[in-house]
Amino acid sequence: MVLFFIILITSLLTAGLVFVLVLLKNKYELTRLGQSLQMTLFYIAFPRYEKQETPRTKEIIQQSIEGMEQVLARFLYLKRPNILKQLFLGEEVPRVVLEVASEVGGPDISFYVAVPDYLESGLEKNVQAVYPQAMVQKIPQDYTVFEPKGKTMASTLYLQNDFFFPIQTYKTLETDPLSGIVNALSKITEEEGAAVQVILRPCSFNLKKSAEKLLHNITREGKSIESALKESQRSKVMDWSAEFGKALISKPKDETQNQPQEQSEMNVEAIKSKIRKPIMEANVRILAVASEDIRAKEILGHLEDAFSQYISVVNGFVAKTAKRKLLKKLIYNFTFRNFNKAERIILNLEEIASVYHFPLPHISAAHIKWAGAKESAPPSEMPKETAGFNVLGKAIFRGDEKLISFSTRDDRRRHFYIIGQTGVGKSSLLKEMIRHDLENGEGVAVIDPNGDLVEDTLANIPKERAEDVVLFEPFDLQRPLGLNMLEWKTPEQKDFAISEMITIFSKLFPPEIIGPMFEHYMRNAMLALMADKDNPGTLVDIPRIFMDKDFMEEKLMSVDDPLVKSFWQKEWSTATGQTKSDMLGYVVSKVGRFVENEMMRNIIGQAKSSFDLGEIMDQKKIFLANLSKGQTGEMNSSLLGLILVSKMQIAAFRRANIPQENRQDFYLYIDEFQNFTTDSIAIILSEARKYRLNLILAHQFMPQLTEQIRNAVIGNVGSIATFRVGADDAEFLEKQFEPEFSKFDLLNIDNFNFILKMMLNNKVSRPFRAIAIKPKEGNHQLGQSIKQFAKLKYGRAKEEVSREIQDRARLGSL
């Protein structure tokens, strides 16, 4: 009976103990999982500069890598929970995870660092304190190297010998050891993935003291390795010394038999080099994913081979491939970035920095994902988010995000120039700037050669501003709007309009077919047609005045200029035969291509323009010109755009009679502005500011501009935004952004990022990097309604316009 109770009590105690242990184990796993999920992942990248003319010396490369030791040193003092909390509560020793990976879906090789959430704010400062040029970006969603149907192979790296013997490091190797690792990663395809993971955590206090004591006994006390180890054993300071003592004295056996003294000295120096620097516990894992086992094994083998470079005379890495259950466990630990004590090795900071450091420009391996451009803090003068004029984007510097805007209206009056290749984000910047102006009630004009910008602008027009919209779409054949360049109100406007039209034709046609005679004939034709201010002619009338003598005489009745009369009455009237025929063909052929096009004829043939740009500017209306080349024709689009910009300039000059304080700001956005500007842009940029015509000019690359226009823009605009550009443009623009940015930054900046130098409080700011804000979608249904309303309000029926032009020009009789 007694025996029965003893057995029963023992069984109950055993069952209770098992139950408690199961609970503790579950608690441990849950706590461990929770801590794994409470980590923040950062992507680290550096700007990639062109290879220098002279190669970097080994010393310079070593200095760059040595900075990684400084970064790692900040993690030496992470607090370890006491052993009871580790055993019973599952509290993990804080860890830092370093990863270099080639993700599935792309060949780029990226560098990551994961830290506990509470270290999130400190990591960026830690890295950038050592590497100011580094981009440290928080990653909200983890990357992956796994493919759902892929095969995975993985291995863990251990040390060949005891940990206090060092491996080869960047200070003893001839080349940067990281090159070998990234070269192996660069050989995989987009459908494959691979990664090297290094998990670090601080060593226990006893282990640190043991290493320090051993080093002290050997270096300061002058004791032999044998006696230092024995003393450590006696004092029980080094619980691992008895285990490693024999190996330390005898390694490597085959080399020590003939030279025991030299071997002993070598071991002493090896130990000194290992434990002279701080040590950390580490797991080093390699993982490869491919569609077939044999390919995954091949990738893994290449990566394992890359670690053979670390083998020294006394130590090195050895890879142990995981299989079956151990492979599943390794994948689990890799995914959740768990530290596995069974995989633990001890490395010092120099060894860790040799295995993992950030990619620096001297590395020549393909597919490394470099930062687009270096970061730079936004100017301190930047206005508060609620106080600025027109939001341009946002600046993100070292984790801090700030909206960018102009400080005053006068800052915007100095004009804004935007350049960047196609597809880099210029339109996003323009759309948001326009949207803010619309919402702020500003007067806005948009001249767009593609059409998308106008369509998106229509969708962002506030409902209460629907009646402010004037829409010019030349390809709308049913309700054409009139645009007459020969209208004028003052003699100065007439002279400017004539000069601009001649310049426009010179821009549209090759110089070899535009010469002094063309200018001479065109000038006299326009002077005659414009003589009657109340009833001016149109471009459609130019062929007629040369061919219809009655019409010419009718127009001459309003001409007062004797030189113009002399041209028509003597020079042209007396010209005969082939000479007259040649000159007629010479002039008419240039204008005829537009007159003969029904769409263009119904626009430029209307005597009275359908809209007054001066009124639009003064009343802060919204003018949208959709000059889509695909629907309008490239030559037609250019002619109409050039006329609109010239008339906008004339309208601005009309404001000379308005007191300056009463002139309303008006913002003219011109996309691909090289199509719509002549050399007179210099006048607009220098003079239009006082008339409150504020230009925002955008285009793709410098060769699109003539030298005169380029110099006028660069010399007069107050604010410049540069998205990614080509090599020649980067060379030219570099001087605008030095010393903060170089041509390499302009070449490599990411999409939707731009480098900005802007006017702030009437002073040019230092350059900084910014990001365009993703444009709001807008209400496209409302935009279409606004479009139809504007067409009904300003357009005229096609039949009415055609009949009027035919009656005026008597086209049927010519």
PyMOL commands that set and color helices and strands:
alter all, ss='L'
color gray80, all
select helices_A, chain A and resi 2-37+58-73+83-88+117-130+177-185+205-219+225-235+241-250+253-256+260-275+293-310+324-336+341-343+349-355+409-412+426-439+452-459+463-468+491-508+511-513+516-529+541-547+549-556+562-574+577-595+598-604+613-618+629-632+634-657+660-662+673-675+681-691+702-704+707-716+727-737+743-748+780-794+798-809+811-813
alter helices_A, ss='H'
color red, helices_A
select strands_A, chain A and resi 39-45+96-102+109-116+135-139+151-159+193-202+279-290+317-321+345-348+389-397+400-406+416-419+443-448+469-472+622-626+666-671+693-699+719-722+753-757+759-760+763-764+768-771
alter strands_A, ss='S'
color yellow, strands_A
deselect
rebuild
show_as cartoon
